[in-house]
Amino acid sequence: MHKRVRARVEHALAHMKSWNILRNCRRKGDGVWHATLGVAQMRNLTIAA
């Protein structure tokens, strides 16, 4: 049970981290495309781990 709760929390934190990166890149005007690619790569890494 504890592992399931921890996994859910880590999953939520990963989503928040990805969202912050995307938001910060949009704010700086770097381009949403690069931010989206970075988030997708991070997401793939978290899924693979």
mmCIF file as Biopython writes it, N, C-alpha, C and O atoms, coordinates in Angstrom:
data_model
#
loop_
_atom_site.group_PDB
_atom_site.id
_atom_site.type_symbol
_atom_site.label_atom_id
_atom_site.label_alt_id
_atom_site.label_comp_id
_atom_site.label_asym_id
_atom_site.label_entity_id
_atom_site.label_seq_id
_atom_site.pdbx_PDB_ins_code
_atom_site.Cartn_x
_atom_site.Cartn_y
_atom_site.Cartn_z
_atom_site.occupancy
_atom_site.B_iso_or_equiv
_atom_site.auth_seq_id
_atom_site.auth_asym_id
_atom_site.pdbx_PDB_model_num
ATOM 1   N N  . MET A ? 1  ? 0.823  -1.197 0.000   1.0 0.0 1  A 1 
ATOM 2   C CA . MET A ? 1  ? 0.000  0.000  0.000   1.0 0.0 1  A 1 
ATOM 3   C C  . MET A ? 1  ? 0.866  1.261  0.000   1.0 0.0 1  A 1 
ATOM 4   O O  . MET A ? 1  ? 0.587  2.208  -0.735  1.0 0.0 1  A 1 
ATOM 5   N N  . HIS A ? 2  ? 1.919  1.271  0.826   1.0 0.0 2  A 1 
ATOM 6   C CA . HIS A ? 2  ? 2.780  2.446  0.931   1.0 0.0 2  A 1 
ATOM 7   C C  . HIS A ? 2  ? 3.457  2.759  -0.399  1.0 0.0 2  A 1 
ATOM 8   O O  . HIS A ? 2  ? 3.564  3.921  -0.790  1.0 0.0 2  A 1 
ATOM 9   N N  . LYS A ? 3  ? 3.917  1.705  -1.098  1.0 0.0 3  A 1 
ATOM 10  C CA . LYS A ? 3  ? 4.579  1.916  -2.391  1.0 0.0 3  A 1 
ATOM 11  C C  . LYS A ? 3  ? 3.624  2.542  -3.399  1.0 0.0 3  A 1 
ATOM 12  O O  . LYS A ? 3  ? 4.025  3.383  -4.203  1.0 0.0 3  A 1 
ATOM 13  N N  . ARG A ? 4  ? 2.364  2.132  -3.353  1.0 0.0 4  A 1 
ATOM 14  C CA . ARG A ? 4  ? 1.372  2.667  -4.286  1.0 0.0 4  A 1 
ATOM 15  C C  . ARG A ? 4  ? 1.146  4.160  -4.042  1.0 0.0 4  A 1 
ATOM 16  O O  . ARG A ? 4  ? 1.052  4.944  -4.986  1.0 0.0 4  A 1 
ATOM 17  N N  . VAL A ? 5  ? 1.061  4.544  -2.768  1.0 0.0 5  A 1 
ATOM 18  C CA . VAL A ? 5  ? 0.864  5.954  -2.420  1.0 0.0 5  A 1 
ATOM 19  C C  . VAL A ? 5  ? 2.077  6.761  -2.841  1.0 0.0 5  A 1 
ATOM 20  O O  . VAL A ? 5  ? 1.943  7.844  -3.411  1.0 0.0 5  A 1 
ATOM 21  N N  . ARG A ? 6  ? 3.261  6.234  -2.559  1.0 0.0 6  A 1 
ATOM 22  C CA . ARG A ? 6  ? 4.492  6.936  -2.917  1.0 0.0 6  A 1 
ATOM 23  C C  . ARG A ? 6  ? 4.600  7.111  -4.427  1.0 0.0 6  A 1 
ATOM 24  O O  . ARG A ? 6  ? 5.002  8.172  -4.903  1.0 0.0 6  A 1 
ATOM 25  N N  . ALA A ? 7  ? 4.244  6.080  -5.177  1.0 0.0 7  A 1 
ATOM 26  C CA . ALA A ? 7  ? 4.290  6.161  -6.637  1.0 0.0 7  A 1 
ATOM 27  C C  . ALA A ? 7  ? 3.334  7.237  -7.142  1.0 0.0 7  A 1 
ATOM 28  O O  . ALA A ? 7  ? 3.659  7.978  -8.070  1.0 0.0 7  A 1 
ATOM 29  N N  . ARG A ? 8  ? 2.166  7.318  -6.535  1.0 0.0 8  A 1 
ATOM 30  C CA . ARG A ? 8  ? 1.181  8.324  -6.947  1.0 0.0 8  A 1 
ATOM 31  C C  . ARG A ? 8  ? 1.704  9.732  -6.676  1.0 0.0 8  A 1 
ATOM 32  O O  . ARG A ? 8  ? 1.539  10.632 -7.501  1.0 0.0 8  A 1 
ATOM 33  N N  . VAL A ? 9  ? 2.334  9.918  -5.514  1.0 0.0 9  A 1 
ATOM 34  C CA . VAL A ? 9  ? 2.883  11.230 -5.159  1.0 0.0 9  A 1 
ATOM 35  C C  . VAL A ? 9  ? 4.017  11.602 -6.100  1.0 0.0 9  A 1 
ATOM 36  O O  . VAL A ? 9  ? 4.075  12.734 -6.579  1.0 0.0 9  A 1 
ATOM 37  N N  . GLU A ? 10 ? 4.927  10.657 -6.374  1.0 0.0 10 A 1 
ATOM 38  C CA . GLU A ? 10 ? 6.040  10.937 -7.280  1.0 0.0 10 A 1 
ATOM 39  C C  . GLU A ? 10 ? 5.531  11.272 -8.676  1.0 0.0 10 A 1 
ATOM 40  O O  . GLU A ? 10 ? 6.079  12.147 -9.346  1.0 0.0 10 A 1 
ATOM 41  N N  . HIS A ? 11 ? 4.495  10.585 -9.111  1.0 0.0 11 A 1 
ATOM 42  C CA . HIS A ? 11 ? 3.909  10.844 -10.427 1.0 0.0 11 A 1 
ATOM 43  C C  . HIS A ? 11 ? 3.353  12.268 -10.487 1.0 0.0 11 A 1 
ATOM 44  O O  . HIS A ? 11 ? 3.557  12.981 -11.470 1.0 0.0 11 A 1 
ATOM 45  N N  . ALA A ? 12 ? 2.654  12.672 -9.438  1.0 0.0 12 A 1 
ATOM 46  C CA . ALA A ? 12 ? 2.096  14.028 -9.388  1.0 0.0 12 A 1 
ATOM 47  C C  . ALA A ? 12 ? 3.204  15.076 -9.384  1.0 0.0 12 A 1 
ATOM 48  O O  . ALA A ? 12 ? 3.093  16.100 -10.059 1.0 0.0 12 A 1 
ATOM 49  N N  . LEU A ? 13 ? 4.279  14.823 -8.624  1.0 0.0 13 A 1 
ATOM 50  C CA . LEU A ? 13 ? 5.395  15.767 -8.579  1.0 0.0 13 A 1 
ATOM 51  C C  . LEU A ? 13 ? 6.077  15.877 -9.933  1.0 0.0 13 A 1 
ATOM 52  O O  . LEU A ? 13 ? 6.476  16.969 -10.338 1.0 0.0 13 A 1 
ATOM 53  N N  . ALA A ? 14 ? 6.214  14.763 -10.636 1.0 0.0 14 A 1 
ATOM 54  C CA . ALA A ? 14 ? 6.829  14.787 -11.962 1.0 0.0 14 A 1 
ATOM 55  C C  . ALA A ? 14 ? 5.995  15.638 -12.913 1.0 0.0 14 A 1 
ATOM 56  O O  . ALA A ? 14 ? 6.538  16.397 -13.716 1.0 0.0 14 A 1 
ATOM 57  N N  . HIS A ? 15 ? 4.671  15.508 -12.819 1.0 0.0 15 A 1 
ATOM 58  C CA . HIS A ? 15 ? 3.796  16.326 -13.661 1.0 0.0 15 A 1 
ATOM 59  C C  . HIS A ? 15 ? 3.951  17.805 -13.330 1.0 0.0 15 A 1 
ATOM 60  O O  . HIS A ? 15 ? 3.990  18.647 -14.227 1.0 0.0 15 A 1 
ATOM 61  N N  . MET A ? 16 ? 4.041  18.119 -12.037 1.0 0.0 16 A 1 
ATOM 62  C CA . MET A ? 16 ? 4.193  19.515 -11.629 1.0 0.0 16 A 1 
ATOM 63  C C  . MET A ? 16 ? 5.515  20.080 -12.130 1.0 0.0 16 A 1 
ATOM 64  O O  . MET A ? 16 ? 5.570  21.218 -12.596 1.0 0.0 16 A 1 
ATOM 65  N N  . LYS A ? 17 ? 6.581  19.288 -12.037 1.0 0.0 17 A 1 
ATOM 66  C CA . LYS A ? 17 ? 7.893  19.735 -12.494 1.0 0.0 17 A 1 
ATOM 67  C C  . LYS A ? 17 ? 7.865  20.006 -13.995 1.0 0.0 17 A 1 
ATOM 68  O O  . LYS A ? 17 ? 8.391  21.016 -14.463 1.0 0.0 17 A 1 
ATOM 69  N N  . SER A ? 18 ? 7.246  19.095 -14.742 1.0 0.0 18 A 1 
ATOM 70  C CA . SER A ? 18 ? 7.139  19.267 -16.189 1.0 0.0 18 A 1 
ATOM 71  C C  . SER A ? 18 ? 6.340  20.526 -16.512 1.0 0.0 18 A 1 
ATOM 72  O O  . SER A ? 18 ? 6.705  21.288 -17.407 1.0 0.0 18 A 1 
ATOM 73  N N  . TRP A ? 19 ? 5.256  20.738 -15.784 1.0 0.0 19 A 1 
ATOM 74  C CA . TRP A ? 19 ? 4.411  21.903 -16.034 1.0 0.0 19 A 1 
ATOM 75  C C  . TRP A ? 19 ? 5.170  23.189 -15.736 1.0 0.0 19 A 1 
ATOM 76  O O  . TRP A ? 19 ? 5.031  24.170 -16.467 1.0 0.0 19 A 1 
ATOM 77  N N  . ASN A ? 20 ? 5.975  23.198 -14.667 1.0 0.0 20 A 1 
ATOM 78  C CA . ASN A ? 20 ? 6.758  24.393 -14.335 1.0 0.0 20 A 1 
ATOM 79  C C  . ASN A ? 20 ? 7.771  24.701 -15.419 1.0 0.0 20 A 1 
ATOM 80  O O  . ASN A ? 20 ? 7.959  25.864 -15.776 1.0 0.0 20 A 1 
ATOM 81  N N  . ILE A ? 21 ? 8.426  23.679 -15.950 1.0 0.0 21 A 1 
ATOM 82  C CA . ILE A ? 21 ? 9.403  23.890 -17.023 1.0 0.0 21 A 1 
ATOM 83  C C  . ILE A ? 21 ? 8.710  24.487 -18.237 1.0 0.0 21 A 1 
ATOM 84  O O  . ILE A ? 21 ? 9.201  25.441 -18.840 1.0 0.0 21 A 1 
ATOM 85  N N  . LEU A ? 22 ? 7.567  23.917 -18.588 1.0 0.0 22 A 1 
ATOM 86  C CA . LEU A ? 22 ? 6.824  24.414 -19.742 1.0 0.0 22 A 1 
ATOM 87  C C  . LEU A ? 22 ? 6.395  25.866 -19.525 1.0 0.0 22 A 1 
ATOM 88  O O  . LEU A ? 22 ? 6.508  26.691 -20.431 1.0 0.0 22 A 1 
ATOM 89  N N  . ARG A ? 23 ? 5.907  26.172 -18.330 1.0 0.0 23 A 1 
ATOM 90  C CA . ARG A ? 23 ? 5.438  27.529 -18.031 1.0 0.0 23 A 1 
ATOM 91  C C  . ARG A ? 23 ? 6.592  28.529 -18.050 1.0 0.0 23 A 1 
ATOM 92  O O  . ARG A ? 23 ? 6.449  29.630 -18.581 1.0 0.0 23 A 1 
ATOM 93  N N  . ASN A ? 24 ? 7.737  28.152 -17.472 1.0 0.0 24 A 1 
ATOM 94  C CA . ASN A ? 24 ? 8.886  29.052 -17.439 1.0 0.0 24 A 1 
ATOM 95  C C  . ASN A ? 24 ? 9.407  29.334 -18.835 1.0 0.0 24 A 1 
ATOM 96  O O  . ASN A ? 24 ? 9.783  30.466 -19.139 1.0 0.0 24 A 1 
ATOM 97  N N  . CYS A ? 25 ? 9.435  28.329 -19.681 1.0 0.0 25 A 1 
ATOM 98  C CA . CYS A ? 25 ? 9.915  28.535 -21.046 1.0 0.0 25 A 1 
ATOM 99  C C  . CYS A ? 25 ? 8.963  29.442 -21.813 1.0 0.0 25 A 1 
ATOM 100 O O  . CYS A ? 25 ? 9.406  30.273 -22.606 1.0 0.0 25 A 1 
ATOM 101 N N  . ARG A ? 26 ? 7.680  29.296 -21.592 1.0 0.0 26 A 1 
ATOM 102 C CA . ARG A ? 26 ? 6.713  30.170 -22.268 1.0 0.0 26 A 1 
ATOM 103 C C  . ARG A ? 26 ? 6.886  31.604 -21.791 1.0 0.0 26 A 1 
ATOM 104 O O  . ARG A ? 26 ? 6.772  32.544 -22.579 1.0 0.0 26 A 1 
ATOM 105 N N  . ARG A ? 27 ? 7.160  31.772 -20.505 1.0 0.0 27 A 1 
ATOM 106 C CA . ARG A ? 27 ? 7.304  33.113 -19.943 1.0 0.0 27 A 1 
ATOM 107 C C  . ARG A ? 27 ? 8.528  33.808 -20.535 1.0 0.0 27 A 1 
ATOM 108 O O  . ARG A ? 27 ? 8.483  35.006 -20.814 1.0 0.0 27 A 1 
ATOM 109 N N  . LYS A ? 28 ? 9.605  33.078 -20.727 1.0 0.0 28 A 1 
ATOM 110 C CA . LYS A ? 28 ? 10.839 33.660 -21.254 1.0 0.0 28 A 1 
ATOM 111 C C  . LYS A ? 28 ? 10.756 33.909 -22.757 1.0 0.0 28 A 1 
ATOM 112 O O  . LYS A ? 28 ? 11.573 34.648 -23.307 1.0 0.0 28 A 1 
ATOM 113 N N  . GLY A ? 29 ? 9.778  33.300 -23.424 1.0 0.0 29 A 1 
ATOM 114 C CA . GLY A ? 29 ? 9.648  33.476 -24.858 1.0 0.0 29 A 1 
ATOM 115 C C  . GLY A ? 29 ? 10.591 32.598 -25.657 1.0 0.0 29 A 1 
ATOM 116 O O  . GLY A ? 29 ? 10.881 32.907 -26.813 1.0 0.0 29 A 1 
ATOM 117 N N  . ASP A ? 30 ? 11.076 31.511 -25.071 1.0 0.0 30 A 1 
ATOM 118 C CA . ASP A ? 30 ? 11.995 30.611 -25.772 1.0 0.0 30 A 1 
ATOM 119 C C  . ASP A ? 30 ? 11.296 29.797 -26.848 1.0 0.0 30 A 1 
ATOM 120 O O  . ASP A ? 30 ? 11.951 29.257 -27.739 1.0 0.0 30 A 1 
ATOM 121 N N  . GLY A ? 31 ? 10.004 29.706 -26.776 1.0 0.0 31 A 1 
ATOM 122 C CA . GLY A ? 31 ? 9.275  28.897 -27.746 1.0 0.0 31 A 1 
ATOM 123 C C  . GLY A ? 31 ? 8.703  27.668 -27.081 1.0 0.0 31 A 1 
ATOM 124 O O  . GLY A ? 31 ? 9.397  26.936 -26.376 1.0 0.0 31 A 1 
ATOM 125 N N  . VAL A ? 32 ? 7.433  27.458 -27.319 1.0 0.0 32 A 1 
ATOM 126 C CA . VAL A ? 32 ? 6.737  26.338 -26.698 1.0 0.0 32 A 1 
ATOM 127 C C  . VAL A ? 32 ? 7.246  25.018 -27.258 1.0 0.0 32 A 1 
ATOM 128 O O  . VAL A ? 32 ? 7.232  24.003 -26.561 1.0 0.0 32 A 1 
ATOM 129 N N  . TRP A ? 33 ? 7.698  25.021 -28.514 1.0 0.0 33 A 1 
ATOM 130 C CA . TRP A ? 33 ? 8.151  23.782 -29.153 1.0 0.0 33 A 1 
ATOM 131 C C  . TRP A ? 33 ? 9.302  23.156 -28.380 1.0 0.0 33 A 1 
ATOM 132 O O  . TRP A ? 33 ? 9.271  21.960 -28.087 1.0 0.0 33 A 1 
ATOM 133 N N  . HIS A ? 34 ? 10.321 23.952 -28.044 1.0 0.0 34 A 1 
ATOM 134 C CA . HIS A ? 34 ? 11.475 23.426 -27.308 1.0 0.0 34 A 1 
ATOM 135 C C  . HIS A ? 34 ? 11.064 22.957 -25.914 1.0 0.0 34 A 1 
ATOM 136 O O  . HIS A ? 34 ? 11.540 21.930 -25.430 1.0 0.0 34 A 1 
ATOM 137 N N  . ALA A ? 35 ? 10.193 23.704 -25.287 1.0 0.0 35 A 1 
ATOM 138 C CA . ALA A ? 35 ? 9.725  23.322 -23.956 1.0 0.0 35 A 1 
ATOM 139 C C  . ALA A ? 35 ? 8.965  22.003 -24.013 1.0 0.0 35 A 1 
ATOM 140 O O  . ALA A ? 35 ? 9.135  21.141 -23.150 1.0 0.0 35 A 1 
ATOM 141 N N  . THR A ? 36 ? 8.130  21.853 -25.031 1.0 0.0 36 A 1 
ATOM 142 C CA . THR A ? 36 ? 7.350  20.624 -25.169 1.0 0.0 36 A 1 
ATOM 143 C C  . THR A ? 36 ? 8.262  19.431 -25.396 1.0 0.0 36 A 1 
ATOM 144 O O  . THR A ? 36 ? 8.039  18.359 -24.832 1.0 0.0 36 A 1 
ATOM 145 N N  . LEU A ? 37 ? 9.287  19.609 -26.217 1.0 0.0 37 A 1 
ATOM 146 C CA . LEU A ? 37 ? 10.242 18.520 -26.442 1.0 0.0 37 A 1 
ATOM 147 C C  . LEU A ? 37 ? 10.938 18.128 -25.146 1.0 0.0 37 A 1 
ATOM 148 O O  . LEU A ? 37 ? 11.102 16.942 -24.860 1.0 0.0 37 A 1 
ATOM 149 N N  . GLY A ? 38 ? 11.347 19.119 -24.362 1.0 0.0 38 A 1 
ATOM 150 C CA . GLY A ? 38 ? 12.011 18.836 -23.090 1.0 0.0 38 A 1 
ATOM 151 C C  . GLY A ? 38 ? 11.104 18.087 -22.129 1.0 0.0 38 A 1 
ATOM 152 O O  . GLY A ? 38 ? 11.534 17.141 -21.470 1.0 0.0 38 A 1 
ATOM 153 N N  . VAL A ? 39 ? 9.855  18.507 -22.051 1.0 0.0 39 A 1 
ATOM 154 C CA . VAL A ? 39 ? 8.901  17.843 -21.165 1.0 0.0 39 A 1 
ATOM 155 C C  . VAL A ? 39 ? 8.663  16.417 -21.627 1.0 0.0 39 A 1 
ATOM 156 O O  . VAL A ? 39 ? 8.588  15.502 -20.806 1.0 0.0 39 A 1 
ATOM 157 N N  . ALA A ? 40 ? 8.543  16.218 -22.942 1.0 0.0 40 A 1 
ATOM 158 C CA . ALA A ? 40 ? 8.319  14.872 -23.475 1.0 0.0 40 A 1 
ATOM 159 C C  . ALA A ? 40 ? 9.499  13.963 -23.150 1.0 0.0 40 A 1 
ATOM 160 O O  . ALA A ? 40 ? 9.304  12.802 -22.792 1.0 0.0 40 A 1 
ATOM 161 N N  . GLN A ? 41 ? 10.721 14.479 -23.271 1.0 0.0 41 A 1 
ATOM 162 C CA . GLN A ? 41 ? 11.902 13.676 -22.951 1.0 0.0 41 A 1 
ATOM 163 C C  . GLN A ? 41 ? 11.934 13.327 -21.469 1.0 0.0 41 A 1 
ATOM 164 O O  . GLN A ? 41 ? 12.244 12.191 -21.108 1.0 0.0 41 A 1 
ATOM 165 N N  . MET A ? 42 ? 11.618 14.290 -20.607 1.0 0.0 42 A 1 
ATOM 166 C CA . MET A ? 42 ? 11.588 14.006 -19.166 1.0 0.0 42 A 1 
ATOM 167 C C  . MET A ? 42 ? 10.543 12.950 -18.843 1.0 0.0 42 A 1 
ATOM 168 O O  . MET A ? 42 ? 10.770 12.051 -18.034 1.0 0.0 42 A 1 
ATOM 169 N N  . ARG A ? 43 ? 9.393  13.080 -19.495 1.0 0.0 43 A 1 
ATOM 170 C CA . ARG A ? 43 ? 8.305  12.127 -19.248 1.0 0.0 43 A 1 
ATOM 171 C C  . ARG A ? 43 ? 8.718  10.724 -19.679 1.0 0.0 43 A 1 
ATOM 172 O O  . ARG A ? 43 ? 8.439  9.747  -18.983 1.0 0.0 43 A 1 
ATOM 173 N N  . ASN A ? 44 ? 9.386  10.627 -20.833 1.0 0.0 44 A 1 
ATOM 174 C CA . ASN A ? 44 ? 9.862  9.327  -21.301 1.0 0.0 44 A 1 
ATOM 175 C C  . ASN A ? 44 ? 10.875 8.734  -20.328 1.0 0.0 44 A 1 
ATOM 176 O O  . ASN A ? 44 ? 10.877 7.526  -20.092 1.0 0.0 44 A 1 
ATOM 177 N N  . LEU A ? 45 ? 11.729 9.572  -19.770 1.0 0.0 45 A 1 
ATOM 178 C CA . LEU A ? 45 ? 12.715 9.081  -18.802 1.0 0.0 45 A 1 
ATOM 179 C C  . LEU A ? 45 ? 12.034 8.566  -17.541 1.0 0.0 45 A 1 
ATOM 180 O O  . LEU A ? 45 ? 12.429 7.534  -16.998 1.0 0.0 45 A 1 
ATOM 181 N N  . THR A ? 46 ? 11.011 9.281  -17.072 1.0 0.0 46 A 1 
ATOM 182 C CA . THR A ? 46 ? 10.339 8.835  -15.852 1.0 0.0 46 A 1 
ATOM 183 C C  . THR A ? 46 ? 9.550  7.562  -16.095 1.0 0.0 46 A 1 
ATOM 184 O O  . THR A ? 46 ? 9.431  6.726  -15.199 1.0 0.0 46 A 1 
ATOM 185 N N  . ILE A ? 47 ? 9.011  7.405  -17.294 1.0 0.0 47 A 1 
ATOM 186 C CA . ILE A ? 47 ? 8.270  6.178  -17.611 1.0 0.0 47 A 1 
ATOM 187 C C  . ILE A ? 47 ? 9.234  5.000  -17.721 1.0 0.0 47 A 1 
ATOM 188 O O  . ILE A ? 47 ? 8.920  3.895  -17.279 1.0 0.0 47 A 1 
ATOM 189 N N  . ALA A ? 48 ? 10.411 5.235  -18.310 1.0 0.0 48 A 1 
ATOM 190 C CA . ALA A ? 48 ? 11.382 4.158  -18.524 1.0 0.0 48 A 1 
ATOM 191 C C  . ALA A ? 48 ? 12.038 3.718  -17.214 1.0 0.0 48 A 1 
ATOM 192 O O  . ALA A ? 48 ? 12.448 2.565  -17.086 1.0 0.0 48 A 1 
ATOM 193 N N  . ALA A ? 49 ? 12.139 4.622  -16.248 1.0 0.0 49 A 1 
ATOM 194 C CA . ALA A ? 49 ? 12.842 4.309  -14.993 1.0 0.0 49 A 1 
ATOM 195 C C  . ALA A ? 49 ? 12.052 3.423  -14.082 1.0 0.0 49 A 1 
ATOM 196 O O  . ALA A ? 49 ? 12.519 3.080  -12.995 1.0 0.0 49 A 1 
#
